[in-house]
Amino acid sequence: MSNTINYGNLLLSLSDAIDLASKVISCHQQRVAYISWEISKAANLSQKLSKDIFIASLLHDAGAITVEEKISINNFDSVNTEPHCIKGKILLSRIPKFRNLANMIRHHHTPWKDLNKPISNDETIGSQIIFLADYIERLIDRENFILHQTDNIINNIRELSGNSVHPDLIDSFISISNREEFWLDLNSRRLYSILFKYGPLQNEEIDYENIELISMFFRDIIDFKSPFTATHTSGVAAAAEKLSAFFGLSEIEIQEMKIAGNFHDLGKLAIPNNILDKPGKLTKDEYSLIKSHTYYTYTVMSTISGWEKIAEWAAFHHEKLDGSGYPFHCDSSNMSTGSRIMAVADVFTALSEDRPYRDGLPKDKIISILQDMVQNNAIDKNMVSLLIDNYSEIEKYVKVKQQQASEFYKSRIEKINENI
């Protein structure tokens, strides 16, 4: 992996993960970003502001964590859209590169009449454009031809003028709504390619420091999906980081391992909470759904150019050396050092933390299970030996990182409750 990657490639791919929950909302973030970008151009906004609104649109539903919440909002069923807006603001506020977008996310469901700020304010116009773009996208019936719906959509949008949306932005939308190409691109299966090739981030690179911070942003989204997993990703990333260092990987490889650890459960955004939170044993069908999460992690991350190695490190943590793991049934011949480290880090963290169905296990029990897995040719002997030899230091580091994640989770819940 080079020191930079294409920013558009990164955000477009990761925005897919936010919409993994259901085919009903597939590509919702990207479709809203496309509409926002077109409205921004029609409104003659500056290139920088247009780009900021585009990025905010790609992340606008980051705070809608559960499948049920996402679908309810999409279907106009949610009577209270505030919680996911507040959660989104809190998540974005932690990342310096996203901090100026946080209030756009916070108010992307706030009607114009309630904003009490001039439309010339960047945050106001940004939130209003995302409000409008999101509303337009949710009006579309994906089962019917898009050009048969445009008149009805336009009429619905006109009714928002002055109350929900500033009239000037309604006019900007109307000015592009007569272009069949606008609607066909919006509904195209090639939308990712269109935004990647022609969008405002096409030539922008992002450096390593910011890549790691963005991985932390998605780590928080993943972990906060359920109170029972609120520190899991932090723990896995920390354990993988320490194991990598003890193994002797280079500094950049250790950074890559932290990033892979932060993304390793990205595919769990596609799994319903009633399965993730189930206190008892999973049924065969439920376990089949769980097994899909690493597949989704891989399919999202492997679309990021230059991340082929990181995609494998993140997604192969349930593979086993004897080929009996999932979902790719890799064996020792195609399990890299990084993948072996991540597999051990994931097992160690899962065994040591509390779960809905049991408390975290003591050291002797964890070591016994890890050694049994080595005997069964499931995980790497050298990585397990490395963990045992440095158990106290790894355990301490993991606990520190998980405590930090736990404190953030609790503070976030408090902030949400204060604002609702």
C-alpha positions in Angstrom: 0.0 0.0 0.0 1.4 3.4 -1.0 1.3 6.4 1.4 -1.8 7.7 -0.3 -4.9 6.4 -2.0 -7.7 8.0 -4.0 -10.1 9.7 -1.6 -13.1 9.2 -3.8 -12.4 5.4 -4.2 -12.1 5.1 -0.4 -15.3 7.0 0.5 -17.4 5.6 -2.3 -16.5 2.0 -1.3 -17.0 2.6 2.4 -20.3 4.4 1.8 -21.5 1.1 0.3 -21.0 -0.5 3.8 -23.4 2.0 5.4 -26.1 0.6 3.0 -25.4 -3.1 3.4 -28.4 -3.6 5.6 -31.0 -4.2 2.9 -31.4 -4.1 -0.9 -34.1 -1.6 -0.3 -31.5 1.0 0.6 -28.6 -0.2 -1.5 -26.5 2.7 -2.8 -28.6 5.2 -0.9 -25.6 7.2 0.3 -24.2 7.4 -3.2 -27.5 8.3 -4.8 -28.0 11.1 -2.3 -24.4 12.3 -3.0 -25.0 12.4 -6.7 -28.2 14.4 -6.3 -26.5 16.8 -3.8 -23.6 17.3 -6.2 -25.9 18.1 -9.1 -27.9 20.6 -7.0 -24.7 22.2 -5.7 -23.5 22.8 -9.3 -26.9 24.2 -10.3 -26.8 26.5 -7.3 -23.3 27.7 -8.4 -21.7 26.8 -5.1 -17.9 27.0 -4.7 -15.9 23.9 -5.6 -14.9 23.4 -2.0 -18.4 23.7 -0.6 -19.8 21.4 -3.3 -17.1 18.8 -2.4 -17.8 19.1 1.3 -21.6 18.6 0.7 -20.8 15.6 -1.5 -18.6 14.0 1.2 -21.2 14.7 3.9 -23.9 13.1 1.7 -21.8 9.9 1.3 -21.8 9.6 5.1 -25.1 11.2 6.0 -26.7 8.1 7.5 -23.7 6.9 9.4 -25.7 7.4 12.6 -28.5 5.1 11.5 -26.9 1.9 12.9 -29.6 -0.8 12.8 -31.3 -2.4 9.8 -34.7 -1.5 11.2 -33.8 2.1 11.7 -32.4 2.5 8.2 -35.5 1.0 6.6 -37.9 2.9 8.7 -36.2 6.2 7.8 -36.1 5.2 4.1 -39.8 4.4 4.0 -40.8 7.7 5.7 -42.1 5.6 8.7 -39.8 7.1 11.3 -41.6 9.7 13.4 -38.3 10.8 15.0 -35.2 11.2 12.8 -33.3 13.1 15.5 -31.4 10.1 17.1 -29.5 9.1 13.9 -28.7 12.8 13.1 -27.3 13.3 16.6 -25.3 10.1 16.4 -24.0 11.0 13.0 -22.8 14.4 14.3 -21.0 12.8 17.3 -19.3 10.3 15.1 -18.1 12.8 12.5 -17.0 15.3 15.2 -14.3 12.9 16.4 -12.5 13.0 13.0 -10.7 16.2 12.1 -11.2 15.7 8.3 -15.0 15.4 8.9 -15.5 17.9 11.7 -16.7 20.7 9.5 -19.4 18.4 8.1 -20.8 17.4 11.4 -23.6 20.0 11.6 -24.6 19.3 8.0 -25.3 15.7 9.2 -26.9 16.9 12.4 -29.5 18.9 10.5 -30.1 16.9 7.3 -33.7 16.2 8.5 -34.3 19.7 9.9 -36.8 21.7 7.9 -35.8 25.1 6.6 -38.3 26.9 8.8 -36.6 25.5 12.0 -33.0 26.2 11.1 -32.9 29.9 12.1 -29.8 30.6 10.1 -29.3 32.3 6.8 -29.0 30.2 3.7 -25.6 31.8 3.0 -24.2 29.8 5.9 -22.2 26.8 4.6 -23.6 24.4 7.2 -27.1 25.6 6.5 -27.0 25.3 2.8 -25.2 21.9 3.1 -27.8 20.4 5.4 -30.6 21.8 3.3 -29.2 20.3 0.1 -28.7 16.9 1.8 -32.3 17.2 3.2 -33.6 17.8 -0.4 -31.4 15.1 -2.0 -32.3 12.5 0.6 -36.0 13.3 0.2 -35.8 13.0 -3.6 -34.0 9.6 -3.4 -36.5 8.2 -0.9 -39.4 9.1 -3.2 -38.0 6.9 -6.0 -39.8 3.5 -6.5 -36.9 1.2 -7.4 -39.3 -1.3 -8.9 -40.5 1.0 -11.7 -38.8 2.8 -14.6 -37.3 6.1 -13.3 -38.5 8.3 -16.1 -42.1 7.2 -15.5 -41.8 8.7 -12.0 -40.2 12.1 -12.5 -43.3 14.2 -12.8 -44.7 12.9 -9.6 -41.4 13.4 -7.8 -41.1 16.9 -9.0 -44.6 17.8 -7.9 -43.9 16.4 -4.5 -40.7 18.4 -4.2 -42.4 21.6 -5.2 -44.6 21.3 -2.1 -41.5 21.5 0.1 -40.6 25.0 -1.0 -40.5 27.6 1.7 -41.4 25.3 4.6 -39.1 22.3 4.5 -36.5 23.5 1.9 -35.3 27.0 0.9 -37.1 28.1 -2.4 -33.8 28.8 -4.1 -32.7 25.2 -3.7 -36.0 23.9 -5.0 -35.4 26.1 -8.1 -31.9 24.7 -8.5 -33.4 21.1 -8.4 -36.1 22.0 -10.9 -33.5 23.4 -13.3 -31.8 20.0 -13.6 -34.9 17.8 -13.3 -35.8 18.1 -17.0 -32.6 16.3 -18.0 -33.3 12.6 -18.6 -29.6 12.0 -18.2 -29.8 13.2 -14.5 -32.4 10.6 -13.7 -30.8 7.8 -15.7 -27.4 8.3 -14.1 -29.0 8.5 -10.7 -30.7 5.1 -11.2 -27.8 3.5 -13.1 -25.9 0.5 -11.9 -22.8 2.4 -13.0 -23.4 5.2 -10.5 -20.2 4.2 -8.5 -18.2 4.5 -11.7 -19.8 7.8 -12.7 -19.0 9.3 -9.3 -15.5 7.9 -9.2 -14.6 9.1 -12.7 -16.4 12.4 -12.8 -17.2 13.4 -9.2 -15.5 16.1 -7.1 -13.0 13.7 -5.5 -11.7 12.1 -8.8 -8.2 13.6 -8.4 -7.9 13.9 -4.7 -5.6 11.7 -2.7 -5.7 11.0 1.1 -2.7 10.5 3.3 -2.0 7.6 5.6 -2.7 9.6 8.8 -6.2 10.4 7.7 -6.8 6.9 6.4 -6.2 5.6 9.8 -8.6 8.2 11.4 -11.3 7.3 8.9 -10.8 3.6 9.7 -11.5 4.6 13.4 -14.7 6.4 12.3 -16.0 3.2 10.7 -14.7 1.2 13.7 -17.0 3.2 15.9 -20.0 2.7 13.5 -19.4 -1.0 13.6 -19.0 -1.4 17.3 -21.9 0.9 18.3 -24.3 -1.1 16.3 -24.8 -3.2 19.4 -23.9 -2.6 23.1 -22.5 -6.1 23.2 -19.9 -5.3 20.6 -19.2 -1.7 21.7 -15.5 -2.4 22.2 -14.8 -5.5 20.1 -13.2 -3.9 17.1 -11.0 -1.7 19.2 -9.8 -4.8 21.0 -9.1 -6.8 17.8 -7.2 -3.9 16.2 -5.1 -3.4 19.4 -4.3 -7.1 19.7 -3.4 -7.3 16.0 -1.2 -4.2 16.3 0.7 -5.7 19.2 1.1 -9.1 17.6 2.4 -7.4 14.4 5.0 -5.5 16.4 6.2 -8.6 18.3 6.4 -10.6 15.1 8.6 -7.9 13.6 6.5 -6.4 10.9 7.6 -3.0 9.5 6.1 0.2 10.9 3.9 0.7 7.8 2.7 -2.9 8.0 1.8 -2.4 11.7 -0.2 0.7 10.6 -1.9 -1.4 7.9 -2.7 -4.0 10.4 -4.4 -1.4 12.7 -6.5 -0.2 9.7 -7.4 -3.8 8.8 -8.4 -4.5 12.4 -10.6 -1.4 12.5 -12.4 -2.7 9.4 -12.4 -6.4 10.1 -16.1 -6.6 11.1 -17.3 -4.0 8.5 -19.7 -6.6 7.1 -21.6 -6.8 10.3 -23.4 -3.7 9.2 -25.4 -6.1 7.1 -26.4 -8.4 10.0 -29.7 -7.7 11.9 -29.2 -6.8 15.6 -31.6 -9.5 16.8 -28.9 -12.0 15.6 -25.9 -10.1 16.9 -27.5 -9.5 20.3 -29.0 -13.0 20.7 -28.2 -14.4 24.1 -28.6 -18.0 23.2 -27.3 -20.4 20.6 -27.8 -19.3 17.0 -30.0 -21.5 14.7 -28.4 -22.9 11.5 -30.1 -20.1 9.4 -28.9 -17.4 11.8 -25.4 -18.7 11.8 -25.4 -18.7 8.0 -26.2 -15.0 8.1 -23.4 -14.4 10.5 -21.0 -16.2 8.2 -21.7 -13.7 5.4 -20.2 -10.7 7.3 -16.6 -11.4 6.4 -17.7 -11.8 2.7 -19.2 -8.3 2.8 -16.1 -7.0 4.5 -14.0 -8.3 1.6 -16.3 -7.2 -1.2 -16.4 -3.6 0.1 -12.7 -3.3 0.9 -11.4 -5.1 -2.2 -12.9 -2.4 -4.4 -10.3 0.1 -2.9 -7.3 0.2 -5.2 -4.1 -0.7 -3.5 -5.9 -2.3 -0.5 -5.9 -5.9 -1.8 -3.6 -7.0 1.1 -5.5 -5.1 3.7 -8.8 -6.5 2.4 -7.5 -10.0 3.0 -6.1 -9.2 6.4 -9.5 -7.8 7.5 -11.7 -10.4 5.9 -9.9 -13.7 6.5 -10.2 -13.7 10.3 -12.6 -16.6 10.3 -10.6 -18.7 7.9 -8.7 -21.7 9.3 -5.5 -23.3 8.2 -7.2 -26.6 7.5 -9.6 -25.0 5.1 -12.7 -25.4 7.3 -13.2 -21.7 8.0 -15.5 -19.3 6.2 -16.5 -17.8 3.8 -13.7 -18.5 1.3 -12.4 -21.8 2.9 -8.8 -20.6 2.6 -6.1 -23.0 3.9 -2.5 -22.7 5.0 -1.3 -22.2 1.4 -3.2 -18.9 1.0 -3.3 -17.5 4.5 -0.7 -14.7 4.7 1.1 -13.6 7.9 -1.3 -10.7 8.3 -4.3 -12.9 8.0 -2.9 -15.3 10.5 -2.3 -12.5 13.0 -5.8 -11.2 12.6 -7.4 -14.6 13.1 -5.5 -15.0 16.4 -6.3 -11.4 17.5 -10.0 -11.9 16.8 -10.2 -15.2 18.7 -8.2 -13.8 21.7 -10.4 -10.7 21.9 -13.7 -12.6 21.5 -12.7 -15.0 24.3 -11.6 -12.3 26.7 -14.6 -10.0 26.5 -18.1 -10.3 27.8 -20.7 -11.6 25.4 -24.5 -11.8 25.6 -24.3 -15.5 26.4 -21.2 -15.5 28.8 -18.7 -13.5 30.7 -15.1 -13.0 29.4 -12.9 -16.1 30.1 -9.9 -16.2 32.4 -6.3 -16.4 31.0 -5.8 -20.1 31.5 -9.0 -21.0 29.7 -8.2 -18.7 26.8 -4.8 -20.2 26.4 -6.2 -23.7 26.6 -8.7 -22.9 23.8 -6.1 -21.3 21.6 -3.8 -24.3 22.0 -6.6 -26.6 21.2 -7.2 -24.6 18.0 -3.5 -24.9 17.1 -3.7 -28.7 17.6 -6.7 -28.8 15.3 -4.8 -26.9 12.6 -7.3 -23.9 12.8 -4.9 -21.1 13.8 -1.2 -20.4 13.5 1.1 -22.0 16.1 3.7 -19.3 16.0 1.2 -16.5 16.5 -0.4 -18.2 19.4 3.1 -18.8 21.0 3.8 -15.1 20.4 0.6 -14.1 22.2 1.2 -16.4 25.1 4.8 -15.2 25.5 3.6 -11.6 25.6 0.2 -12.2 27.1 0.3 -9.6 29.9 1.5 -6.8 27.7 -1.0 -7.6 24.9 -3.9 -8.0 27.4 -3.1 -4.7 29.1 -2.9 -2.8 25.8 -6.2 -4.3 24.6 -7.9 -3.4 27.8 -6.7 0.2 27.6 -8.1 0.6 24.1 -11.3 -1.1 24.9 -11.8 1.1 28.0 -11.3 4.2 25.8 -13.9 2.8 23.4 -16.3 2.0 26.2 -16.0 5.6 27.6 -16.7 7.1 24.2 -19.7 4.8 23.8 -21.2 5.8 27.2 -20.6 9.5 26.6 -22.2 9.2 23.2 -25.3 7.6 24.7 -25.5 10.4 27.3 -25.2 13.1 24.6 -27.9 11.5 22.5 -30.2 11.3 25.6 -29.5 15.0 26.4 -30.5 16.1 22.9 -33.6 14.1 22.3 
